[in-house]
């Protein structure tokens, strides 16, 4: 496996700034992603409208898409796009509630294991007709119980 790293000029500048500011001994450890700009959000919107579902999947996985993009992609005809949206930790709760009722077992399964799913959607998924979804809901609940036992 190669350890070659290609940094952009902006990344190198940010690393230099971190080093000068004394943000720890290892500036890479404190490296922050570039600021989210209006142009980046516009690119995400454009990607969400692309005819290629793989491009729309990238938009669905974005942490910085506007609410309207998440809502639109929740109704995307491609199961892969909706699955990516269901996996995204920043997908809004109302969109996850919509996806919890999706016709695709795969989408509902990804909703079930998303850490940020609202409790009412999890209760709905616990009654799902799919044994796979039910098992994932039970597995996630067991993780929560284990975490509570450890912290007690």
Residue pairs with C-beta under 8 A, 6 or more apart in sequence:
7 15
10 34
11 31
11 34
14 31
14 32
14 34
15 27
15 28
15 31
18 24
18 27
18 30
18 31
19 27
23 30
24 30
36 64
40 64
41 64
41 65
41 66
44 59
44 62
44 64
44 65
44 66
44 69
45 59
45 65
45 66
45 69
47 55
47 56
47 58
47 59
47 62
48 56
48 59
48 60
48 65
48 69
48 72
48 73
49 56
50 56
50 59
53 76
53 78
53 80
53 81
54 80
56 73
56 76
56 78
56 81
57 78
57 80
57 81
57 84
58 84
59 65
59 69
59 73
60 70
60 73
60 76
60 81
60 82
60 84
60 85
60 88
61 84
61 85
61 87
61 88
62 69
62 88
62 90
63 88
63 89
63 90
64 90
65 73
67 92
70 85
70 91
70 92
70 95
71 95
71 98
73 81
73 82
73 85
74 82
74 85
74 95
74 98
74 99
76 82
76 85
79 104
79 106
79 107
82 99
82 102
82 104
82 107
83 104
83 106
83 107
83 110
85 91
85 95
85 99
86 96
86 99
86 102
86 107
86 108
86 110
86 111
86 114
87 110
87 114
88 114
89 114
89 115
89 116
90 116
91 99
91 114
91 116
93 116
93 117
93 118
93 121
96 111
96 114
96 116
96 117
96 118
96 121
97 118
97 120
97 121
97 124
99 107
99 108
99 110
99 111
100 108
100 111
100 112
100 117
100 121
100 124
100 125
101 108
101 124
102 108
102 111
105 130
105 132
105 133
108 125
108 128
108 130
108 133
109 130
109 132
109 133
109 136
111 117
111 121
111 125
112 122
112 125
112 128
112 133
112 136
112 137
112 140
113 136
113 139
113 140
117 125
122 137
122 140
125 133
125 134
125 136
125 137
126 134
126 137
126 138
128 134
128 137
